[in-house]
């Protein structure tokens, strides 16, 4: 079911994010893009079409999907929804990487 408004998504128990995680995805380098795509598709059982639709924000996200997307991007040092870097230096990245 396609949700194009916050109201419809909320009624279904989901969260509508109009731009999805597209900004963060395109801030990754190509090898990280492949890693993120494969991890999200396997963890959430998304098809390629579903991945790109969710990435662009065409559909709303369930709470579980939001949790998984945020954790995947957090591990790479990006905020999933704004595309901003969260690690300012390599030491911060190494600390989170080994947790």
C-alpha positions as CSV (number, residue, x, y, z in Angstrom):
1,X,0.0,0.0,0.0
2,X,1.4,3.4,-0.9
3,X,1.3,6.2,1.6
4,X,1.8,9.7,0.3
5,X,0.9,11.6,3.5
6,X,1.9,11.6,7.1
7,X,-1.7,11.1,8.1
8,X,-2.2,7.9,6.1
9,X,1.1,6.5,7.3
10,X,0.3,7.2,10.9
11,X,-3.0,5.5,10.6
12,X,-1.2,2.4,9.4
13,X,1.3,2.6,12.3
14,X,4.2,3.7,10.0
15,X,6.3,6.8,9.6
16,X,6.4,8.8,6.4
17,X,9.7,10.4,5.5
18,X,9.4,12.2,2.2
19,X,13.0,12.0,1.1
20,X,13.8,8.6,2.6
21,X,17.5,7.9,3.0
22,X,18.5,9.0,-0.5
23,X,20.8,11.9,0.7
24,X,22.8,9.5,3.0
25,X,23.0,6.8,0.3
26,X,24.5,9.1,-2.3
27,X,27.0,10.4,0.2
28,X,28.6,6.9,0.4
29,X,31.4,5.7,-1.8
30,X,30.4,3.0,-4.4
31,X,31.6,0.1,-2.3
32,X,29.6,1.3,0.7
33,X,26.6,1.8,-1.5
34,X,26.7,-1.9,-2.5
35,X,27.2,-3.0,1.1
36,X,24.3,-0.9,2.4
37,X,22.0,-2.1,-0.4
38,X,22.8,-5.7,0.1
39,X,22.5,-5.5,3.9
40,X,19.1,-3.7,3.8
41,X,17.7,-6.0,1.1
42,X,18.7,-9.1,3.0
43,X,17.8,-8.0,6.5
44,X,14.4,-6.5,5.5
45,X,13.6,-8.9,2.7
46,X,13.3,-6.1,0.2
47,X,13.4,-6.5,-3.6
48,X,15.5,-4.1,-5.7
49,X,12.4,-2.2,-6.6
50,X,11.4,-1.9,-3.0
51,X,14.9,-0.8,-2.0
52,X,14.9,2.1,-4.4
53,X,11.3,3.1,-3.6
54,X,12.1,3.2,0.2
55,X,15.3,5.0,-0.5
56,X,13.5,7.8,-2.3
57,X,10.7,8.0,0.3
58,X,7.9,6.8,-1.9
59,X,6.6,4.5,0.9
60,X,6.4,4.9,4.6
61,X,8.6,3.0,7.0
62,X,7.7,0.6,9.8
63,X,9.4,1.2,13.1
64,X,11.6,-1.9,12.5
65,X,12.6,-0.7,9.1
66,X,13.6,2.7,10.6
67,X,15.7,0.9,13.2
68,X,17.5,-1.2,10.7
69,X,18.2,1.6,8.2
70,X,19.5,3.9,11.0
71,X,21.8,1.2,12.4
72,X,23.3,0.4,8.9
73,X,24.1,4.0,8.2
74,X,25.3,4.7,11.8
75,X,27.9,1.9,11.4
76,X,29.3,3.8,8.4
77,X,29.2,7.2,10.1
78,X,26.2,8.8,8.5
79,X,22.8,10.0,9.7
80,X,20.4,8.0,7.6
81,X,17.9,10.8,7.1
82,X,20.0,13.9,6.6
83,X,23.1,12.4,5.0
84,X,25.4,14.2,7.4
85,X,28.6,12.6,8.6
86,X,28.4,11.6,12.3
87,X,32.1,10.7,12.8
88,X,34.4,13.6,12.9
89,X,37.6,11.6,13.0
90,X,38.9,8.1,12.5
91,X,39.1,7.3,16.2
92,X,35.3,7.7,16.6
93,X,34.7,5.4,13.7
94,X,37.1,2.7,15.0
95,X,35.4,2.8,18.4
96,X,31.9,2.2,17.0
97,X,33.2,-0.3,14.4
98,X,34.5,-2.6,17.1
99,X,31.5,-2.5,19.4
